[in-house]
Amino acid sequence: SHERIYQYIAKESRSLVVSVGYRLAPEHKYPAAYEDCLNATQHFLQHLEHYGVDPARVIVCGDSAGGNLAAAVSQTLAGSSDLPKLRAQILIYPGLQALDFNLPSYQQNRGVPLLFRERAAFFALQYEQGDTSNLEEVLESSHIPPDLRLKYRKWVSPD
């Protein structure tokens, strides 16, 4: 589904683009997709010379759920001393938090196709749990205990 955009990015940036075909939810819930992306990235970084890639120019990128996966892989590899450091991460409308689906960005974009607020919550639950039985609870933000909400308030709040 993304081959044309990857070809465009590769051509315009004169780069090699590697796309990871990771396992999808709901058949394969978390952490399957993350493990696939992490393993593929680690393998690629271990064999850069085989692909003729400069170790100082490796970037991970993803959109939507892939943006979430790119961020997670970047965070995991940031502490690795046995692999080349990633140069950057590019996150295109990434799904980065599922604590509060009532933040201003969700409210402002709640009717914008493709990722309506309800659909974003639905996909987050499919990815994490493999089912959406508590969708209403998530949309009301009642799925997070008050002490946890307080703990993450610095990072996940309208302010």
SEVOGU-881009 format. One record per residue (C-alpha): residue in one letter; residue number from 0; x, y, z. Coordinates in Angstrom, 1 decimal. Layout:
// SEVOGU-881009
{rec 'A', NUM, {X, Y, Z}}
...
// end
This chain:
// SEVOGU-881009
{rec 'S', 0, {0.0, 0.0, 0.0}}
{rec 'H', 1, {2.9, 2.4, 0.5}}
{rec 'E', 2, {5.3, 1.2, -2.2}}
{rec 'R', 3, {4.9, 4.3, -4.4}}
{rec 'I', 4, {5.5, 6.8, -1.5}}
{rec 'Y', 5, {8.6, 4.8, -0.5}}
{rec 'Q', 6, {9.9, 4.8, -4.1}}
{rec 'Y', 7, {9.4, 8.6, -4.2}}
{rec 'I', 8, {11.2, 9.0, -0.9}}
{rec 'A', 9, {14.1, 6.8, -2.1}}
{rec 'K', 10, {14.4, 8.6, -5.4}}
{rec 'E', 11, {14.1, 12.2, -4.0}}
{rec 'S', 12, {16.5, 11.5, -1.2}}
{rec 'R', 13, {18.8, 9.2, -3.1}}
{rec 'S', 14, {18.4, 6.7, -0.3}}
{rec 'L', 15, {17.7, 3.1, 0.2}}
{rec 'V', 16, {14.3, 2.4, 1.8}}
{rec 'V', 17, {13.6, -0.8, 3.6}}
{rec 'S', 18, {10.0, -1.5, 4.4}}
{rec 'V', 19, {9.2, -4.0, 7.2}}
{rec 'G', 20, {6.2, -6.3, 6.7}}
{rec 'Y', 21, {5.2, -6.8, 10.3}}
{rec 'R', 22, {2.5, -9.0, 11.7}}
{rec 'L', 23, {-0.9, -7.2, 12.1}}
{rec 'A', 24, {-3.5, -7.0, 14.8}}
{rec 'P', 25, {-5.9, -8.4, 15.8}}
{rec 'E', 26, {-4.6, -11.8, 14.8}}
{rec 'H', 27, {-1.2, -10.8, 16.2}}
{rec 'K', 28, {-1.5, -8.5, 19.2}}
{rec 'Y', 29, {1.2, -6.5, 20.9}}
{rec 'P', 30, {4.2, -7.1, 21.0}}
{rec 'A', 31, {4.3, -9.0, 17.7}}
{rec 'A', 32, {4.5, -6.0, 15.4}}
{rec 'Y', 33, {7.0, -4.3, 17.6}}
{rec 'E', 34, {9.2, -7.4, 17.8}}
{rec 'D', 35, {9.1, -7.8, 14.0}}
{rec 'C', 36, {10.2, -4.2, 13.5}}
{rec 'L', 37, {12.9, -4.3, 16.1}}
{rec 'N', 38, {14.3, -7.6, 14.8}}
{rec 'A', 39, {14.3, -6.3, 11.2}}
{rec 'T', 40, {16.0, -3.0, 12.2}}
{rec 'Q', 41, {18.6, -4.8, 14.3}}
{rec 'H', 42, {19.3, -7.2, 11.5}}
{rec 'F', 43, {19.6, -4.3, 9.0}}
{rec 'L', 44, {22.0, -2.4, 11.3}}
{rec 'Q', 45, {24.1, -5.5, 11.8}}
{rec 'H', 46, {24.5, -5.9, 8.0}}
{rec 'L', 47, {24.8, -2.4, 6.7}}
{rec 'E', 48, {28.0, -3.1, 4.7}}
{rec 'H', 49, {26.1, -5.9, 2.8}}
{rec 'Y', 50, {23.6, -3.2, 1.6}}
{rec 'G', 51, {26.3, -0.5, 1.1}}
{rec 'V', 52, {24.7, 1.8, 3.6}}
{rec 'D', 53, {26.6, 4.5, 5.6}}
{rec 'P', 54, {26.0, 3.7, 9.3}}
{rec 'A', 55, {25.7, 7.4, 10.1}}
{rec 'R', 56, {22.7, 7.9, 7.7}}
{rec 'V', 57, {20.1, 5.4, 9.0}}
{rec 'I', 58, {16.7, 6.8, 9.8}}
{rec 'V', 59, {13.6, 5.0, 10.9}}
{rec 'C', 60, {10.2, 6.2, 9.7}}
{rec 'G', 61, {6.6, 5.2, 10.0}}
{rec 'D', 62, {3.1, 6.5, 9.7}}
{rec 'S', 63, {0.1, 5.8, 11.9}}
{rec 'A', 64, {0.7, 2.5, 13.7}}
{rec 'G', 65, {4.1, 2.4, 11.9}}
{rec 'G', 66, {4.9, 5.7, 13.5}}
{rec 'N', 67, {4.3, 4.2, 16.9}}
{rec 'L', 68, {6.5, 1.3, 16.0}}
{rec 'A', 69, {9.3, 3.6, 14.7}}
{rec 'A', 70, {9.2, 5.5, 17.9}}
{rec 'A', 71, {9.3, 2.3, 20.0}}
{rec 'V', 72, {12.2, 0.9, 18.0}}
{rec 'S', 73, {14.1, 4.2, 18.2}}
{rec 'Q', 74, {13.7, 4.3, 22.0}}
{rec 'T', 75, {14.8, 0.7, 22.4}}
{rec 'L', 76, {17.9, 1.2, 20.2}}
{rec 'A', 77, {18.9, 4.5, 21.8}}
{rec 'G', 78, {20.5, 2.6, 24.6}}
{rec 'S', 79, {22.3, 0.1, 22.4}}
{rec 'S', 80, {26.1, 0.3, 22.3}}
{rec 'D', 81, {26.7, -2.6, 19.9}}
{rec 'L', 82, {24.8, -1.2, 16.9}}
{rec 'P', 83, {25.2, 2.1, 14.9}}
{rec 'K', 84, {23.1, 4.9, 16.3}}
{rec 'L', 85, {20.0, 5.9, 14.4}}
{rec 'R', 86, {20.4, 9.3, 12.8}}
{rec 'A', 87, {16.7, 10.3, 13.2}}
{rec 'Q', 88, {13.2, 9.1, 13.4}}
{rec 'I', 89, {10.4, 10.4, 11.2}}
{rec 'L', 90, {6.9, 10.0, 12.6}}
{rec 'I', 91, {3.9, 10.7, 10.3}}
{rec 'Y', 92, {0.7, 11.0, 12.3}}
{rec 'P', 93, {1.9, 8.4, 14.8}}
{rec 'G', 94, {-0.3, 6.8, 17.4}}
{rec 'L', 95, {1.8, 7.6, 20.5}}
{rec 'Q', 96, {-0.6, 7.4, 23.4}}
{rec 'A', 97, {-3.7, 5.6, 24.4}}
{rec 'L', 98, {-4.2, 7.1, 27.8}}
{rec 'D', 99, {-6.6, 9.9, 26.9}}
{rec 'F', 100, {-8.7, 10.1, 23.7}}
{rec 'N', 101, {-10.2, 13.4, 24.8}}
{rec 'L', 102, {-7.1, 15.6, 24.4}}
{rec 'P', 103, {-7.5, 18.6, 22.2}}
{rec 'S', 104, {-5.9, 16.9, 19.1}}
{rec 'Y', 105, {-8.5, 14.1, 19.3}}
{rec 'Q', 106, {-11.3, 16.7, 19.8}}
{rec 'Q', 107, {-10.1, 18.9, 16.9}}
{rec 'N', 108, {-9.7, 16.0, 14.5}}
{rec 'R', 109, {-12.6, 13.8, 15.7}}
{rec 'G', 110, {-14.4, 14.2, 12.4}}
{rec 'V', 111, {-11.4, 14.2, 10.0}}
{rec 'P', 112, {-11.3, 11.1, 7.8}}
{rec 'L', 113, {-9.4, 8.6, 8.0}}
{rec 'L', 114, {-8.7, 8.4, 11.7}}
{rec 'F', 115, {-11.8, 9.5, 13.5}}
{rec 'R', 116, {-11.4, 9.5, 17.3}}
{rec 'E', 117, {-13.4, 6.3, 17.7}}
{rec 'R', 118, {-11.5, 4.6, 15.0}}
{rec 'A', 119, {-8.2, 5.5, 16.5}}
{rec 'A', 120, {-9.3, 4.1, 19.9}}
{rec 'F', 121, {-10.6, 1.0, 18.1}}
{rec 'F', 122, {-7.3, 0.3, 16.3}}
{rec 'A', 123, {-5.3, 1.0, 19.5}}
{rec 'L', 124, {-7.3, -1.6, 21.3}}
{rec 'Q', 125, {-7.0, -4.1, 18.5}}
{rec 'Y', 126, {-3.2, -3.6, 18.5}}
{rec 'E', 127, {-2.8, -3.8, 22.3}}
{rec 'Q', 128, {-5.4, -6.4, 23.3}}
{rec 'G', 129, {-6.8, -8.0, 20.2}}
{rec 'D', 130, {-10.3, -7.0, 21.1}}
{rec 'T', 131, {-12.4, -3.9, 21.6}}
{rec 'S', 132, {-14.7, -4.9, 24.5}}
{rec 'N', 133, {-13.8, -1.8, 26.5}}
{rec 'L', 134, {-14.0, 0.7, 23.7}}
{rec 'E', 135, {-16.6, 3.0, 25.5}}
{rec 'E', 136, {-14.5, 3.0, 28.7}}
{rec 'V', 137, {-11.4, 4.0, 26.7}}
{rec 'L', 138, {-13.3, 6.8, 24.9}}
{rec 'E', 139, {-14.5, 8.1, 28.2}}
{rec 'S', 140, {-10.9, 7.8, 29.6}}
{rec 'S', 141, {-12.1, 5.8, 32.5}}
{rec 'H', 142, {-9.7, 2.9, 31.7}}
{rec 'I', 143, {-6.8, 4.5, 33.5}}
{rec 'P', 144, {-6.7, 4.5, 37.3}}
{rec 'P', 145, {-6.5, 8.0, 38.8}}
{rec 'D', 146, {-3.0, 7.4, 40.3}}
{rec 'L', 147, {-1.7, 6.4, 36.9}}
{rec 'R', 148, {-3.4, 9.4, 35.2}}
{rec 'L', 149, {-1.7, 11.7, 37.8}}
{rec 'K', 150, {1.7, 10.0, 37.2}}
{rec 'Y', 151, {1.6, 10.7, 33.4}}
{rec 'R', 152, {-0.1, 14.0, 33.6}}
{rec 'K', 153, {3.1, 15.9, 32.8}}
{rec 'W', 154, {3.3, 14.1, 29.4}}
{rec 'V', 155, {-0.4, 13.5, 28.6}}
{rec 'S', 156, {-2.5, 16.5, 29.3}}
{rec 'P', 157, {-4.1, 19.4, 27.4}}
{rec 'D', 158, {-1.4, 21.7, 28.9}}
// end
